[in-house]
């Protein structure tokens, strides 16, 4: 196995290119004996002579010619690596993996598109999943940043709130309570609710609310998606409690309405989360800062292109 250093290769490449130990010493700001020593150590490591001298001129041996070819390729790769890392420091390019809970997928692409428009060299891999898998990814260090509701206590996570997440009661427009003002909370105990799966952040907030108000929670269908809840509510199967961010289209088209229930909306927050020991890249640090500073305003005002897909945004799958 060869034992050689990048410094030896750099010195050798310069000697081979300039055909001169003295000019190499001058170019690399080394003494000539230091240059000779580096080449000698390289030859000893390889076990073959690299140069031969005829008169005052030096020539590459066959082994030297082969090594010159590889040393130039290695030097080129190192220069390319240095440029890539420098551009990453300047946020010109890089990759960032973001995992979001399924409810956040209603606004996350809009935020990611806005960020990518400012930093087109950044490729974001977006994974949309449920809360349980998201927490597993954080625990296994499989994602850079996560967007979720209230993170669990007792885990080695850093979580910062960046936007409100109001939960509202939705109903079909023809529901008996639609349009009524200041509906008493206790009246919800008489309704059937379509709910998310156990472990869902929305489900947990809903159950805590009913317990705090000592209201029985009558559940009908249990589903793992907000879309199923919205479709079932439209079909008249019951009421739903969902994030306001998930029903913008249905409210605009009057397929659903929000009931004016006392103590609603339930005010929760969206958090950007990562492992405490996670060393974020410059792209990660800047995306986190972007969320904390601008997410609420961008989501509130919307985007002129409606959140059109950005080529730098790659969606793997949604659950």
VEXMAR-676616 format. One line per 8 residues: number of its first residue (from 1); their letters; for each residue z, y, x of N, C-alpha, C. Coordinates in steps of 0.05 Angstrom, whole numbers, plus 5000, padded with zeros to 4 digits. Atoms other than C-alpha are relative to their C-alpha. Layout:
VEXMAR-676616
NUM = a = Z:Y:X:Z:Y:X:Z:Y:X | ... $
end
This chain:
VEXMAR-676616
1 = xxxxxxxx = 5000:4976:5017:5000:5000:5000:5000:5025:5018 | 5002:4975:4984:4981:5068:5027:5024:5018:4995 | 4979:4980:5002:5036:5118:5042:4990:5026:5012 | 5010:4974:4991:5005:5186:5045:5009:5022:4982 | 4990:4977:5016:5022:5255:5020:4977:5018:4993 | 5020:4980:5008:4983:5309:4984:4996:5020:5022 | 5003:4981:4978:4997:5354:5043:4981:4989:5022 | 5018:5012:4980:4963:5305:5091:4971:5000:4990 $
9 = xxxxxxxx = 5027:4999:5011:4903:5300:5044:4988:5028:5001 | 5010:4973:5000:4898:5375:5039:4992:5009:5028 | 5007:4994:4972:4899:5383:5115:4975:4986:5008 | 5024:5016:4993:4849:5326:5124:4975:5012:4988 | 5023:4989:5014:4802:5355:5072:4989:5025:5013 | 5008:4975:4987:4802:5423:5106:4987:4995:5027 | 5012:5006:4974:4789:5393:5175:4972:4988:4997 | 5025:5013:5004:4733:5350:5148:4979:5020:4990 $
17 = xxxxxxxx = 5019:4981:5011:4701:5408:5111:4993:5021:5021 | 5006:4979:4980:4708:5459:5168:4991:4989:5027 | 5006:5014:4974:4698:5408:5224:5014:5014:5023 | 4985:4985:4979:4751:5445:5263:5030:4999:4994 | 4971:5000:5002:4826:5435:5275:5011:5029:5001 | 4991:4972:4996:4834:5508:5297:4995:5017:4975 | 5006:4984:5024:4799:5538:5237:5016:4991:4976 | 4982:5011:5021:4839:5492:5191:5028:5012:5003 $
25 = xxxxxxxx = 4974:4989:4995:4903:5516:5224:5002:5029:4991 | 5001:4972:5008:4882:5588:5212:4999:5003:4969 | 5004:4999:5029:4861:5575:5140:5025:4993:4984 | 4976:5009:5014:4925:5539:5121:5026:5012:5011 | 4977:4986:4989:4971:5584:5162:5019:4980:5013 | 4984:5019:4986:4994:5526:5205:4993:5002:5030 | 5007:5001:4971:4997:5515:5280:4981:4977:5004 | 5020:5021:4995:4942:5472:5310:5014:4973:5005 $
33 = xxxxxxxx = 4986:5026:4996:4992:5418:5334:5010:4989:4973 | 4991:5010:5026:5018:5414:5262:4977:4987:4985 | 5024:5012:5013:4947:5402:5236:4994:4973:5013 | 5006:5025:4986:4936:5349:5289:5020:4978:4992 | 4979:5019:5007:5002:5315:5271:4995:4989:4972 | 5006:5009:5027:4984:5312:5197:4977:4980:4999 | 5023:5018:4999:4917:5280:5212:5008:4973:5014 | 4991:5024:4986:4949:5231:5261:5017:4982:4982 $
41 = xxxxxxxx = 4983:5016:5018:5001:5209:5210:4983:4987:4978 | 5018:5011:5021:4946:5199:5158:4985:4977:5011 | 5015:5022:4987:4906:5156:5206:5018:4976:5004 | 4981:5022:4997:4968:5114:5221:5006:4987:4974 | 4995:5011:5027:4981:5105:5147:4976:4983:4991 | 5024:5014:5009:4909:5084:5133:4993:4977:5019 | 5006:5021:4981:4902:5043:5197:4972:5001:5010 | 5028:4997:4991:4833:5070:5213:4997:5029:5011 $
49 = xxxxxxxx = 5006:4972:4990:4807:5130:5254:4983:5015:4979 | 5015:4983:5020:4781:5187:5211:4980:5019:5013 | 5018:4982:4985:4749:5231:5264:4993:4987:5027 | 5007:5006:4972:4712:5220:5329:4988:5026:5012 | 5008:4975:4987:4699:5275:5380:4979:4994:5021 | 5022:5002:4980:4635:5283:5420:4996:5027:5011 | 5000:4974:4988:4639:5340:5468:5020:5018:4986 | 4982:4982:5014:4668:5399:5431:4998:4997:4969 $
57 = xxxxxxxx = 5004:5003:5029:4646:5375:5362:5014:4975:4990 | 4987:5023:5012:4683:5328:5315:4983:4991:4977 | 5016:5012:5021:4650:5280:5267:5018:4981:4984 | 4986:5019:5017:4675:5238:5209:4992:4972:5006 | 5007:5028:4999:4679:5164:5218:4992:4990:4972 | 5007:5010:5026:4657:5118:5162:5024:5001:4981 | 4975:4998:5016:4729:5114:5138:5006:5029:4993 | 4996:4972:5006:4733:5190:5144:4982:5010:4978 $
65 = xxxxxxxx = 5019:4992:5021:4672:5199:5101:5009:4991:4973 | 4990:5010:5025:4701:5155:5047:5025:5016:4991 | 4976:4985:5007:4768:5191:5049:4993:5029:4993 | 5008:4973:5007:4734:5259:5048:4990:5001:4971 | 5010:5001:5027:4699:5239:4984:5023:5000:4980 | 4977:5002:5018:4764:5219:4950:5019:5024:5002 | 4982:4978:4997:4804:5276:4978:4989:5025:4985 | 5012:4978:5014:4755:5326:4949:5004:4996:4969 $
73 = xxxxxxxx = 4996:5006:5028:4760:5291:4881:5029:5005:4992 | 4971:4996:5005:4836:5292:4885:5006:5030:4999 | 4995:4971:4999:4836:5366:4904:4989:5013:4975 | 5011:4989:5025:4791:5381:4845:5018:4995:4976 | 4982:5007:5022:4837:5344:4798:5026:5016:5000 | 4976:4984:4997:4897:5381:4825:4996:5028:4991 | 5007:4972:5008:4863:5448:4816:4998:5001:4969 | 5003:5001:5029:4845:5428:4744:5028:4998:4987 $
81 = xxxxxxxx = 4973:5003:5011:4917:5406:4731:5016:5026:5001 | 4986:4975:4997:4944:5471:4758:4991:5021:4980 | 5010:4982:5020:4898:5510:4713:5009:4994:4972 | 4991:5008:5026:4917:5470:4652:5029:5008:4995 | 4972:4993:5003:4991:5479:4664:5004:5031:4999 | 4998:4971:5001:4981:5553:4677:4992:5011:4972 | 5009:4992:5027:4943:5560:4611:5021:4993:4979 | 4979:5007:5019:4998:5523:4575:5023:5020:5001 $
89 = xxxxxxxx = 4979:4980:4998:5048:5572:4602:4992:5026:4986 | 5010:4976:5014:5004:5627:4574:4993:4995:4972 | 5006:5007:5028:4998:5591:4507:4970:4999:4994 | 5028:5002:5005:4923:5583:4517:4992:4973:4990 | 5006:5026:5010:4924:5509:4504:5025:4983:5002 | 4978:5018:5001:4970:5450:4493:5001:4985:4974 | 4998:5015:5024:4991:5400:4441:5029:5002:4990 | 4973:4998:5012:5049:5403:4392:5000:4982:4976 $
97 = xxxxxxxx = 4997:5019:5023:5073:5349:4344:5021:5011:4982 | 4983:4990:5020:5103:5374:4280:5002:4979:4978 | 4996:5018:5022:5134:5329:4227:5013:5016:4977 | 4989:4986:5023:5148:5356:4157:5006:4980:4978 | 4995:5016:5024:5179:5326:4095:4978:5007:4980 | 5023:4998:5018:5129:5316:4039:5000:5026:4984 | 4999:4976:5016:5154:5375:3998:4991:5025:5016 | 5008:4977:4983:5143:5423:4057:4970:5001:5005 $
105 = xxxxxxxx = 5029:5001:4996:5070:5401:4060:4985:5019:4982 | 5013:4981:5018:5055:5449:4003:4996:5028:5014 | 5003:4974:4987:5064:5509:4050:4996:4997:5030 | 5002:5003:4971:5065:5480:4121:4971:5004:5011 | 5027:4995:4989:4988:5478:4130:4993:5030:5001 | 5006:4971:5000:4985:5552:4112:5013:5013:5024 | 4987:4989:4976:5036:5568:4167:4986:4991:5025 | 5012:5010:4976:5003:5523:4218:4972:5012:5004 $
113 = xxxxxxxx = 5027:4988:4998:4934:5552:4203:5003:5029:5011 | 4995:4973:4990:4962:5622:4215:5007:5000:5029 | 4992:5002:4971:4993:5601:4281:4976:4993:5017 | 5023:5010:4985:4930:5565:4304:4978:5022:5002 | 5019:4978:4998:4887:5626:4288:5007:5019:5022 | 4991:4983:4978:4928:5665:4338:4998:4986:5027 | 4999:5016:4975:4930:5609:4389:4980:4977:4997 | 5020:5021:5006:4864:5570:4380:5000:4977:5020 $
121 = xxxxxxxx = 5000:5022:4981:4876:5529:4443:5022:4980:4995 | 4978:5019:5006:4938:5496:4414:4991:4981:4978 | 5006:5021:5019:4925:5430:4379:5027:4990:4988 | 4975:5009:5014:4978:5413:4326:4994:4974:4986 | 5002:5026:5014:4987:5342:4303:5022:5001:4978 | 4982:4997:5023:5018:5346:4233:5005:4973:4987 | 4993:5025:5013:5055:5285:4205:5017:5007:4976 | 4986:4996:5025:5076:5288:4132:5013:4974:4992 $
129 = xxxxxxxx = 4986:5025:5005:5129:5237:4115:5025:5005:4983 | 4976:4996:5015:5194:5226:4078:5023:5006:5018 | 4976:4991:4985:5263:5249:4100:5010:4978:5019 | 4989:5022:4984:5285:5181:4125:4984:4996:5026 | 5017:5004:4977:5225:5171:4171:5001:5024:5019 | 4998:4975:4983:5229:5244:4195:5025:4998:5017 | 4975:5001:4984:5301:5233:4217:4998:4978:5021 | 5004:5021:4980:5281:5169:4252:4983:5010:5024 $
137 = xxxxxxxx = 5017:4989:4979:5226:5206:4290:5016:5019:5018 | 4983:4982:4984:5277:5259:4312:5018:4984:5018 | 4982:5017:4985:5325:5205:4334:4986:4987:5024 | 5015:5014:4980:5271:5170:4374:4984:5019:5018 | 5014:4979:4984:5244:5236:4404:4970:4996:4998 | 5028:5004:5004:5176:5222:4373:4986:5024:4989 | 5012:4976:5010:5164:5292:4348:5013:5024:5014 | 4989:4977:4987:5173:5361:4378:5018:5017:4982 $
145 = xxxxxxxx = 4985:4984:5019:5195:5399:4317:4997:4988:4972 | 5002:5010:5027:5210:5381:4245:5007:5023:4980 | 4994:4982:5022:5210:5421:4180:5012:4984:4977 | 4986:5015:5021:5259:5397:4128:5020:5017:4985 | 4978:4987:5013:5313:5416:4079:5025:4996:5016 | 4974:5001:4986:5387:5413:4097:5002:4976:5017 | 4997:5023:4982:5394:5369:4159:5027:4987:4996 | 4974:5014:5003:5449:5316:4159:5020:5010:5021 $
153 = xxxxxxxx = 4980:4994:4981:5515:5331:4192:5005:4977:5020 | 4992:5021:4981:5539:5293:4253:4978:4989:5017 | 5022:5009:4983:5472:5285:4287:4995:5021:5022 | 5005:4983:4976:5451:5313:4354:4976:5018:4996 | 5023:4984:5007:5405:5365:4323:5006:5030:5001 | 4999:4971:5002:5392:5439:4328:4983:5008:4975 | 5014:4993:5025:5373:5468:4259:5003:5029:4995 | 4999:4971:5006:5355:5540:4242:4985:5005:4974 $
161 = xxxxxxxx = 5013:4993:5025:5339:5566:4173:4979:5021:5004 | 5021:4980:4997:5273:5603:4167:4989:5010:4974 | 5011:4991:5025:5258:5609:4093:5016:4987:4977 | 4987:5010:5023:5290:5601:4025:4983:4978:4986 | 5013:5022:5014:5274:5538:3984:5012:4998:4973 | 4987:5001:5027:5291:5552:3911:4990:4976:4984 | 5006:5022:5018:5295:5492:3865:5000:5010:4971 | 5003:4990:5028:5272:5505:3793:4997:4976:4981 $
169 = xxxxxxxx = 5004:5020:5021:5271:5466:3728:4972:5004:4988 | 5027:4998:5011:5200:5451:3705:4997:4984:4975 | 5004:5013:5025:5175:5431:3637:4971:5005:4991 | 5026:4995:5011:5109:5425:3599:5001:5025:4982 | 5000:4975:5016:5089:5490:3563:5009:4995:4971 | 4993:5005:5028:5100:5456:3495:5029:4991:4996 | 4972:5010:5002:5172:5436:3510:5017:5020:4982 | 4984:4984:5018:5224:5461:3460:5016:5022:5013 $
177 = xxxxxxxx = 4985:4979:4985:5261:5500:3514:4983:5020:5014 | 5018:4982:4986:5200:5534:3542:5000:5027:4987 | 5000:4973:5009:5204:5609:3536:5027:5010:4990 | 4974:4991:5009:5277:5610:3515:5016:5013:5023 | 4986:4986:4978:5321:5659:3554:5028:4988:5004 | 4973:5007:4993:5386:5641:3589:5010:4974:4987 | 4993:5026:5011:5389:5567:3571:5026:4991:5013 | 4974:5008:4988:5461:5542:3581:4996:4975:5017 $
185 = xxxxxxxx = 5002:5022:4981:5469:5494:3639:5007:4973:4986 | 4992:5025:5013:5504:5443:3595:4978:4987:4983 | 5022:5011:5016:5441:5435:3554:4982:4981:5016 | 5015:5018:4983:5409:5400:3613:5010:4971:4997 | 4989:5027:5003:5455:5341:3600:4987:4985:4977 | 5013:5013:5023:5415:5326:3537:4971:4993:5007 | 5028:5004:4992:5349:5322:3575:4997:4976:5019 | 5007:5021:4981:5316:5265:3613:4986:5012:5024 $
193 = xxxxxxxx = 5012:4989:4976:5298:5281:3685:4985:4979:5016 | 5016:5016:4982:5245:5252:3730:5009:5008:5028 | 4987:4993:4975:5274:5247:3800:4987:4987:5023 | 5009:5011:4975:5257:5234:3872:5017:4976:5008 | 4987:5024:4991:5278:5171:3909:5027:5007:5012 | 4974:4997:4987:5350:5162:3935:4995:5007:5029 | 5003:4991:4973:5357:5198:4001:4984:5025:5003 | 5016:4975:5000:5310:5255:3983:5019:5024:5000 $
201 = xxxxxxxx = 4983:4975:4999:5338:5324:3998:5002:5013:4973 | 5000:4988:5027:5317:5349:3929:5018:4984:4981 | 4984:5018:5017:5349:5289:3895:5030:5005:5006 | 4972:4995:4993:5414:5301:3934:5010:5027:4989 | 4992:4974:5010:5416:5375:3916:5003:5000:4969 | 5000:5002:5029:5402:5358:3843:5026:4986:4991 | 4976:5016:5008:5458:5306:3839:5026:5017:5005 | 4977:4983:4995:5508:5354:3872:5003:5022:4979 $
209 = xxxxxxxx = 4999:4979:5020:5490:5408:3822:5012:4990:4974 | 4991:5011:5025:5501:5364:3762:5030:4992:5002 | 4972:5008:4997:5567:5337:3790:5018:5025:5000 | 4984:4975:4999:5592:5408:3805:5004:5012:4972 | 4998:4988:5027:5578:5429:3733:5009:4979:4979 | 4989:5021:5017:5605:5363:3705:4981:4994:4977 | 5021:5007:5020:5539:5348:3669:4989:4973:5006 | 5012:5026:4995:5513:5277:3661:4970:5004:5007 $
217 = xxxxxxxx = 5028:4999:4992:5446:5267:3696:4986:4975:4989 | 5015:5021:5012:5400:5225:3653:4973:4998:5014 | 5024:5003:4984:5345:5198:3697:4980:4981:4986 | 5021:5017:5011:5279:5169:3673:4986:4987:5024 | 5016:5011:4978:5225:5153:3724:5011:5010:5027 | 4994:4993:4973:5243:5151:3798:4975:4997:5017 | 5025:5001:4985:5186:5167:3846:5004:5012:5028 | 4997:4990:4972:5175:5183:3920:4982:5024:5005 $
225 = xxxxxxxx = 5017:4977:4995:5127:5241:3909:5004:5022:4979 | 4999:4977:5018:5129:5310:3878:4977:5000:4981 | 5024:5000:5017:5059:5300:3851:5005:4982:4976 | 4995:5018:5022:5082:5241:3809:5020:5013:4980 | 4981:4987:5018:5140:5282:3781:4985:5021:4984 | 5014:4979:5014:5094:5340:3763:4981:4988:4979 | 5018:5013:5019:5044:5293:3729:5015:4989:4976 | 4984:5011:5021:5098:5259:3690:5012:5021:4982 $
233 = xxxxxxxx = 4989:4978:5016:5129:5325:3668:4977:5011:4982 | 5023:4991:5017:5060:5348:3644:4994:4981:4977 | 5005:5020:5021:5054:5283:3605:5022:4999:4979 | 4979:5000:5019:5119:5298:3569:5021:4979:5003 | 4981:5022:4996:5161:5243:3600:5028:5010:5006 | 4974:4989:4995:5218:5290:3616:4997:5026:5016 | 5000:4976:4984:5238:5350:3658:5002:4992:5030 | 4998:5005:4971:5237:5357:3734:5014:5024:5013 $
241 = xxxxxxxx = 4989:4979:4984:5274:5397:3786:4987:4997:5027 | 5016:5002:4976:5229:5413:3844:5001:5027:5015 | 5002:4976:4985:5219:5464:3899:4979:5018:4988 | 5020:4981:5011:5184:5527:3874:4974:4999:5016 | 5024:5000:4983:5136:5519:3933:4980:4978:4991 | 5018:5022:5007:5107:5456:3901:4984:5004:4974 | 5012:4997:5027:5085:5484:3833:4984:5025:4996 | 5015:4975:5003:5046:5548:3848:4975:4996:4984 $
249 = xxxxxxxx = 5025:5004:5014:4980:5519:3823:5005:4994:4971 | 4994:5008:5028:5010:5488:3760:5010:5024:4983 | 4990:4976:5014:5045:5553:3742:4977:5019:4994 | 5022:4982:5004:4982:5593:3752:4981:4991:4978 | 5018:5011:5020:4941:5547:3708:5014:4993:4974 | 4984:5005:5025:4997:5541:3656:5002:4971:4992 | 4996:5028:5006:5001:5466:3662:5030:4994:5000 | 4971:5003:5000:5076:5474:3675:5012:5028:4997 $
257 = xxxxxxxx = 4985:4975:5001:5128:5527:3662:5028:4996:5013 | 4973:5002:4989:5195:5543:3694:5019:5008:4977 | 4980:4994:5021:5255:5541:3646:5020:5020:5011 | 4980:4979:4992:5303:5600:3648:5028:4989:4995 | 4974:5013:5002:5366:5560:3659:5021:5015:5016 | 4979:4987:4985:5432:5592:3678:5007:4985:5025 | 4993:5011:4973:5453:5580:3751:4976:4990:5015 | 5025:5007:4985:5380:5568:3770:4986:5025:5008 $
265 = xxxxxxxx = 5006:5023:4983:5345:5569:3816:5024:4992:5018 | 4981:5009:4980:5388:5527:3862:4989:5009:5027 | 5011:4989:4975:5381:5564:3928:5007:4982:5023 | 4998:5015:4976:5369:5520:3987:4983:5014:5022 | 5016:4988:4978:5334:5533:4054:4983:4979:5014 | 5016:5017:4982:5280:5505:4098:5010:5005:5028 | 4990:4998:4973:5300:5490:4169:4979:4989:5020 | 5015:5011:4978:5263:5481:4234:5020:4985:5018 $
273 = xxxxxxxx = 4980:5017:4988:5297:5424:4271:4988:4986:5024 | 5007:5017:4977:5295:5390:4339:5025:4989:5012 | 4978:5011:4986:5339:5349:4383:5013:5021:5018 | 4986:4980:4984:5392:5390:4419:4991:4999:5029 | 5008:5003:4972:5370:5363:4486:4970:5002:5005 | 5029:4998:4998:5296:5372:4471:4991:5024:5017 | 5011:4978:4985:5259:5413:4523:4973:5008:4988 | 5024:4991:5013:5208:5450:4482:4980:5012:5020 $
281 = xxxxxxxx = 5021:4987:4985:5142:5469:4513:4998:5029:4992 | 5005:4973:5009:5121:5542:4512:4988:5002:4972 | 5013:5000:5027:5078:5525:4451:5021:4994:4979 | 4979:5006:5019:5139:5494:4417:5019:5023:4996 | 4981:4977:5002:5184:5553:4432:4987:5023:4984 | 5013:4978:5014:5132:5602:4406:4995:4993:4971 | 5003:5008:5028:5119:5562:4343:5027:5003:4985 | 4974:4997:5012:5193:5560:4329:5007:5029:4995 $
289 = xxxxxxxx = 4995:4971:5003:5199:5635:4340:4982:5011:4977 | 5018:4991:5021:5138:5645:4295:5012:4993:4972 | 4988:5007:5026:5172:5607:4238:5024:5018:4993 | 4976:4985:5005:5238:5644:4246:4994:5029:4993 | 5006:4972:5003:5204:5712:4247:4981:5006:4977 | 5022:4993:5018:5144:5707:4201:4994:4981:4977 | 5008:5020:5020:5143:5645:4157:5004:5010:4972 | 4994:4991:5027:5176:5676:4096:4979:5020:4990 $
297 = xxxxxxxx = 5019:4980:5008:5128:5735:4095:4972:4988:4995 | 5027:5012:5002:5065:5693:4106:4998:4983:4975 | 5000:5017:5024:5084:5644:4051:5001:5016:4975 | 4998:4983:5024:5102:5700:4003:4974:5013:4993 | 5025:4985:5005:5038:5739:4011:4976:4983:4998 | 5023:5018:5001:4992:5680:4019:4979:5008:5020 | 5021:4995:4980:4929:5677:4061:4974:5004:4985 | 5025:4993:5013:4861:5706:4045:4981:4976:4997 $
305 = xxxxxxxx = 5018:5023:5001:4826:5639:4059:5013:4977:4986 | 4988:5022:5016:4875:5599:4017:5010:4978:5017 | 4990:5021:4982:4899:5561:4078:4979:4981:5008 | 5023:5017:4992:4831:5535:4099:5007:4983:5024 | 4995:5018:4978:4832:5477:4147:4991:5012:5026 | 5007:4991:4974:4834:5497:4219:4992:4976:5017 | 5008:5023:4985:4797:5452:4268:5021:4990:5020 | 4979:5008:4982:4858:5452:4313:5023:4986:4986 $
313 = xxxxxxx = 4978:5012:5016:4901:5422:4256:4992:4972:4993 | 5007:5028:5005:4901:5346:4253:5022:4988:4983 | 4980:5012:5018:4936:5313:4194:4997:4970:5002 | 5002:5029:4997:4953:5240:4208:5003:4986:4973 | 4997:5013:5026:4981:5217:4141:5022:5013:4984 | 4979:4990:5018:5024:5235:4082:5012:4978:4984 | 4986:5021:5016:5076:5193:4047:5012:5013:4975 $
end
